[in-house]
């Protein structure tokens, strides 16, 4: 789900329960760095409730974002730090993408030794929801002319590598022929000795 035309998604929509855990920082997710490099930001989720919680984090574009760990448990009064990565090759529109943070109570008595993926199923109803919009401050240090120069350099390097491989193959074949010739000579010598 995306916000249309920069429209802010509500932290919790009508009918959704408000987020009951502490999220730090509690604001927009800012990706700042060089375009083309993986940019990682942290979010810390603290369980301020008396019950163990199972959390889940979703994003609007799995092809450019990653969340580590997107699912997990948080014991009462404990915190978990998750890593949110941006790996895009182009600059996305600000305020278009967001991350949705969900949580629900996870009782060890009923959930037993189940992992978070077994606890959080398609039928799970979150007991708290919040969303954080994404902002991008990305720089592209390369100029188009530099890109072409780099491409030419890379092409030349690749050509040299190919030439070197060809030379190595030729040398290997020469060595093989020498070995074959030696084997033939040895066979001839043995034949002569037998006579």
BELVEN-V510640 format. One record per pair of residues at least 4 apart in sequence whose ideal C-beta (glycine too) atoms are under 6 Angstrom apart, sorted by the first residue. I is the first residue (numbers start at 0). J is the second residue. D is the distance in whole Angstrom. If there is no record, write none. Layout:
# BELVEN-V510640
i={I,I}
j={J,J}
d={D,D}
This chain:
# BELVEN-V510640
i={1,1,2,2,2,2,5,8,8,10,10,11,11,11,15,16,16,18,18,18,19,20,20,20,21,21,22,23,27,27,28,28,28,28,29,30,30,30,31,32,32,33,34,34,37,37,38,39,39,40,41,42,43,43,44,44,45,46,46,46,46,49,50,51,51,51,52,52,53,53,53,53,53,53,54,54,55,55,55,56,56,56,56,57,58,58,59,59,60,60,63,63,65,66,67,68,70,70,70,71,71,72,72,73,73,90,90,91,91,91,93,93,94,96,97,97,97,98,99,100,101,101,102,103,103,103,104,105,105,106,110,113,113,115,119,141,141}
j={59,95,6,7,8,94,94,97,130,129,130,15,17,128,128,126,127,127,128,129,127,44,46,102,45,47,44,43,132,134,40,98,131,133,134,38,85,135,136,36,38,138,137,139,84,86,85,82,84,83,80,81,78,80,54,79,78,52,73,75,77,75,104,72,74,105,73,102,72,103,105,115,118,119,71,102,70,101,119,66,69,98,100,99,64,98,96,97,64,96,86,87,84,83,82,81,115,116,119,79,115,105,115,77,79,135,137,95,96,135,134,135,132,133,130,131,132,131,130,129,125,128,127,123,125,126,126,110,118,110,118,117,118,119,123,145,146}
d={5,6,5,6,5,6,5,6,5,5,6,4,5,5,5,5,5,4,6,4,4,6,6,5,4,5,6,5,5,5,6,6,5,5,5,5,4,5,4,6,4,6,4,5,5,5,5,5,5,5,5,5,5,5,6,5,4,5,4,6,6,5,5,6,5,5,5,5,6,6,4,5,5,6,6,5,5,5,5,5,5,6,6,5,4,5,4,6,6,6,6,4,4,5,5,6,4,6,6,6,5,6,6,6,5,5,5,6,6,6,5,6,5,4,5,6,5,5,5,5,4,5,5,6,5,5,6,5,5,6,5,4,5,6,5,5,5}
